[in-house]
Amino acid sequence: MRVALIIGHDPADEGAARCTDGVQEYSWNRDLANRIHDLDPEMFEIFHIRPDLGYSASIREVYGRVDDWGCDLSLELHFNSFGSPTATGTGTFSSGSAGSLHFARAIHPAMVQALGLRDRGIKIRNASKKGRGYKSLIFGRAPALLLEPYFGSNPNDCRRADECKQALAEAIYQAVRSAA
């Protein structure tokens, strides 16, 4: 089993900033990706999005590299954000393909259990439903998921994510292994 860990955003556009400490998605998820990778370096490879291509081109380019590597699953790592600090929970985006849903049904509940936050469910994003993140779910050949384990705009979610970061990494790893 070969799993691509794609760190959402890039060093030039790090994504949403957490309300508690200003740490942005790219930085927080780079550490999470390293933790997951270190659990089984033979299974996981980390991929970074290039900042110089523009959104669509950079997504096509990174998933092209993922395809060239020959992965069986890709996980793009993010965290959520909203205008209200009360938005909370763990969400997973799937393309709706059989393979994507298979892995989503294993990984999503593992993340919910690791963090103990509200279960926001598995949401389908594909070419017909579009929506945020759908290109990341359809550009590669392998089943793909976009993971949003918590809200960076919620202070409690940030605290839980920090306290349980290693448990989250281990939960994702174990869920991938069990679903493989």
C-alpha positions, 0 to 999 in steps of 0.5 A: 500500500502506497499512500500520498500525504499532500499538505494542503496549501503551500509556503506562499499561501499557507491557508487559514490561520488558527484563532489561538496562535496564528499557525496556518494550515500548511505549517500545522499539517506539515507536522501532521504529515511528518508524524503519519509518515514516521509511523511507516515511511515505506507506506507514506510519501509526503507531497508539497503543492507548488506555489508558483503555478496558480490553484488549478495548475498546482493541483493538477501538477501535484496529483500528476506527481502522486500518479507518477509515484504510483500511489493507492490512496491520496490524503490531502491534509487541511483544517477547516475555518469559519467566520464564527468561533462556534463552528466545530467538528471533523469532516472528510471530503470524498469524490464518491467513488467506491475506493474513496468512500471505502477509505473515507468510511475507515478514516473519518470515524477514526479521526472523530474518535481521536479528537472527540469533536462533533462528527460533521460526516463524509461529504461528496465533492466531484465534477457534478457536485463541485464544491470546495476541494473537488479538484483535489478529489478528481485529478489523480488516478487513486482514490482521494480524500480531503481531511478536515479534522477540526476548525482552526477558527474554534479555540476548543477545536485547536486545543483538542487538535494540539493535545491529540495530534499524535493520536490523530496521526496514529488513528489515520495510519491505523485506519489506512492499514485496516482498510487496505 
